[in-house]
């Protein structure tokens, strides 16, 4: 019966690709085969230096930084993340987490990670949206690398407005003193993987990493769904 109801629901409300809006075929999820094939993967790994690493040079000690996709003002990645953040399509994070996680399962340099921490939302914003857009993505990554998932270590204490249209300096200023480490967090972590959605200037990650380093002599690596390429 459940299968029949699902078939009827698919006919009445056909699933569409979040990249191009074409109707999805059986077996496709979130993206059609064409859009998935054309997604701009960075191919960055946790061994070689890349442009995401260089964003943080001279700013904050980051062991390694990697992004899954390139973000541009137009295209499927922007469309996908728009659905995730503003259209109540939390499943996009799950989809991207499983996809990227499948590449990271055997990543030797992530075997030392003992905890995965998402960049938090302010409680008011999370209540309004209904979820943190990074949560499912970070959970799937933690499962893939067999590390603990913790969303109670970092807390966002100031409810800042969206930074999408702000310049580099304003982004940096707004990110300062926005995050805190939960006072009940026990020390003893060795390697934290900090997870975000999109890295633009790196201000948010820098602010979060600075707080995480207050936990003691630890390593912090960074992973994001996407990065805005320079130039």
N, C-alpha and C positions, 0 to 999 in steps of 0.2 A: 504493500500500500504506500509506504514511504517513497519508494522508487517511482511509483505512478504519480504521486503528488509532486515530486521533484520535476518529473518530465512535463507535467502540466504547467508548473510555475516557470519552467524554462521557456515554454512556448509563449505564455502570456507576458512574461517579463524576461526577455532574452538577455543574457549577459553580454556586455560589450567590452572591447579592449580599452583600457584606460589610456592607451597611447594614441590610437587612431579612431576610436569609437566604432570600429567594425564589429559585427556580431562574432562572438567567440564560437569556435567549433568544439565538438565534444573532445574532452581531454585538455583543452586550453584553459588557463586560469590567469586572470588579471591582464595579461598581455597576449596578443595573438602571436603566432609563430613568427610572422614577418617582423613585428615590432621588437620581439625578444631578440631576434637575430641581429637587428640593427641598433640595439642599445649600445651607447658609447662606453664600453667597459674601459677602465683605466689600465687593467692588467698589472697594477702595482702589487707587490708582494711585501712580505715582512723581512726580506733579506736585503734587497737592493735599495739604494737611495732613490728618492723620487721628489717631485715638486711639492708634495704635501709636507714631507719632512722639512723642506727648506722654508716653509711658512713660519716655522717656530724657531728657527736658528736665532740665537742671541736673545730670545724672549723667555723661554721656559724650558727646562730639561724634559725632553720627550724622547723616550727610547726608540720609538718607531711610529710613524703615522702613515695611514693608508686609507684611500677612498675607493669605493667600488665603481662609481660612475662619474662621468663628467657632466656637470650641470651647465646649461646654457639658457638664455632668455626665451628661446623658443625650442620646441621639440618634445619628445616623449618623456624625458626625465622630468622636466618641469611639470608636465601634465600629470605624471604619475604621483609626484610629491604633492601636487596641489590637491589631488583626490585624497591622499593620505592625511593631510593636515586640515583641510577645510571642507571636505565632502563626506566625512564620517566613514571613510573606507580604510579602517584600521588593518584590514587584511593585506593591504599593499606592503606594510612593514613586515608582516609574516612571510609574504612571498619573496621579498628581497632578502630577508634574513636566511631563509632556506637556500636560496640560490647562492648567495655569497658564502654561506656556511659550508656548502658542499665543496667549495674551493679551499676552505681553511682547515678542514678536518685533519689533514696531515702536515700542517704548517709547523715545522719544528720550533720556530721562534715564538710560537704562541703556547707551547706546552708549559712554559713557566708562569703563565697567567693564572692567578688563583681566584680572581674575581672580575666580573664584567659589570660596569657601572654606567647607566644611561645618563645623559645630561638631563636634569630634571626640569619640569615645568613648575611655575608657581601654582600652588593649590587652587587659587581662584580660576586661573586659566585652564587647568586640568579639569576642574569641575564643569566649566562651561563647555569644553570640547568633549569631555567624557573619557578621555584617555590621553596618555603621553604618546605622541607619534613614534617615539624611538623605542618604546617598550618591547613590542613583539619582535622587532628587528634584533634588538640586543639579546633577547631571550633565545632566539634561534642561534645566534652566534655563540652564546654561552654553551648551549647544548652541543654544538658542533665541535667546540674546542675542549669540552668537558671541564668547564670552569663554573664556579658559583655565580649566580646572578643576584645582584643586590641593588635595589632601587631606594634604599633607606640611608645610604651613606652621604650622598650630596643632597642639599636642600636649597631650593631657590627662595630667597627671602624677600626680594623686591620684584614686584609685578611690572616689568618693563614692557613698553609697547613694542610691536613688531619692528625688527631692525632691517627689514627688506630694502627700504628706500633710504637708509642712512649711510653716510660716508664712513670711511675707514676710522677716522678719529672719533666720531660720535659712537660708532660701534664699540670701540675700545673703551671709551669713557663709561658707556652704559653697562658694560660687562663687569666693571670693577665693583667689588663689594656686593655683588648680586647673589653670590652663592656662599654657602657655609657647609662645613662638615657637621653632620649630626653629632651632638655632644655625647651620645651614647655609643658611638662607634668605637669598637675595640681595635687597638693597633695590632700589628703583626702581619699585615699583608706584605707580600714581596713584589708582586707585579700586577698592577691594575690596568685593565683595558677600558678606556673611556670611550663611550659610543655616542655619536651625534648624528643628526640628519644631513645637513649641508654645511660644509666649511667654506666660508668666503674670505674673511680677513683672519680668522683664527682667534678672534677676541674672546668668544664664548669658551672655547676649548682652553685657551690660556688661563682664563679666570678659574675654571673648574680644576685644571691641573695644579694650579698654584695652591688651591685649598687641599687637594689630595696629597700633595707633598708635605703638608703639615702633619700627616699621620706618621711620619718618620722616614727613615732611609729606604724609600721604595722606588720602583721603576714605574713609569706611566707610559703606556702606549695609547695610540688613538686610532679609532676606526670610524669612518662615516659612510653613509649611503652614497653621498656625492660630494664633489668639490667643484668650485667655480675656477676654471683654469685662468691663469694670468695671461695678459696680453690679448 
